Amino acid sequence: MYALSVPALKGYCIHKTECKLSNDTAVMVLTGTNQGLPSLSPVSVSSEVSSISMSSTTSQLKYVSLGVLVLQTTSLVLTMRYSRTLQSDGPRYLPSSAVVCAEVLKIVACMLLVFKDHSFSVRAMNRVLKEEIINKPLLTLKLAIPSGIYTLQNNLLYVALSNLDAATYQVTYQLKILTTALFSVSMLGKQLSIYQWLALVILMTGIALVQWPTEVTSSTKQEDLTAGSQLMGLLAVLVACFSSGFAGVYFEKILKESKQSVWVRNIQLGVFGLIFGLVGVFAYDGERVQENGLFQGYTGLTWTVVALQALGGLVIAAVIKYADNILKGFATSISIILSTLISYFLLEDFDPTSVFFLGAMLVIAATFLYGYASTPVANTSKV
């Protein structure tokens, strides 16, 4: 058996079928005789077709997960803001309890997905969970860090939406794109091209223009604000931006260093998130829970917010697995434009201006620029 590069095939007799590919030269083991030209083995063709198919599937999953994330983020922002400003006779629901319910729902969903991945075998699922959670305590404890930060972030978003108008909240929260980029460079060693940095700047400018408050929104700002100060809401958004960037990149690093299913990792995150969330409930809302119960003020809208928040965690995990955190930030930015359009056509509480259309064009341009700049170049080094 001989392994020969394509230009050196002529005149050699090869008797075994096999195919090995390196990035710079196709190295093939072919079948043939010493009386004629060698013929390509079916094994090599099958291997190449399989590789192309897997690459295509991964690309499709990346864009599907990003599309679902856009829809989920748009729905969550609208329903969460509406639920926090909706006037009701009874007590309003507790954000801390909503965060806990979202974690429980996420754990259940991930367990069902693990159950499905292991051919609906309870024994196989239990074995995997035991091996990954109980038998690997150090790795499990590592996930306590992003889990605690995510729990803090989720609570801070409720605080922000309770104290800031939608325009101020959405513009300020886009700082998480920049923080994610900085943490990706420092923690993952990523190198962003000049075009990617330019895309980030254009995106930030576009989002700021899209959500730039008009005179009308400014005059009614005080009427729309709920109890609390704007300073508290602003600080909540800023802390959430930095926590989102750090936790997202930290979790991405763990996922890409691990061979285990992303759903198992989310179960670990959810368990810690549930613990941290319950601590927050009884630490900050213990008296109100004793008076009116954990599910006080819950309505169908509240459960919708809980479901969307739980779904968001799963979608973000899929996005991190198949794409990266910065691309996730762009999908979230596009969802802000959709939220604004829905507010105009359905809620009729927003009047778009020329500044809005300019910002929308910048966001779309930045999205395409980043996607073009991040297209991987074929590696010519040997594996």
TASUL-V536957 format. One record per run of one state. SS is the DSSP state (H for helix, E for strand, C for the rest). FROM is the first residue (numbers start at 1). TO is the last residue. If there is no record, write none. Layout:
BEGIN
ss:SS from:FROM to:TO
ss:SS from:FROM to:TO
END
This chain:
BEGIN
ss:C from:1 to:3
ss:E from:4 to:5
ss:H from:6 to:8
ss:C from:9 to:14
ss:E from:15 to:21
ss:C from:22 to:25
ss:E from:26 to:31
ss:C from:32 to:38
ss:E from:39 to:39
ss:C from:40 to:41
ss:H from:42 to:85
ss:C from:86 to:94
ss:H from:95 to:117
ss:C from:118 to:121
ss:H from:122 to:134
ss:C from:135 to:136
ss:H from:137 to:163
ss:C from:164 to:165
ss:H from:166 to:173
ss:C from:174 to:174
ss:H from:175 to:187
ss:C from:188 to:193
ss:H from:194 to:210
ss:C from:211 to:214
ss:H from:215 to:219
ss:C from:220 to:220
ss:H from:221 to:224
ss:C from:225 to:229
ss:H from:230 to:257
ss:C from:258 to:261
ss:H from:262 to:284
ss:C from:285 to:285
ss:H from:286 to:292
ss:C from:293 to:299
ss:H from:300 to:322
ss:C from:323 to:324
ss:H from:325 to:347
ss:C from:348 to:353
ss:H from:354 to:373
ss:C from:374 to:383
END
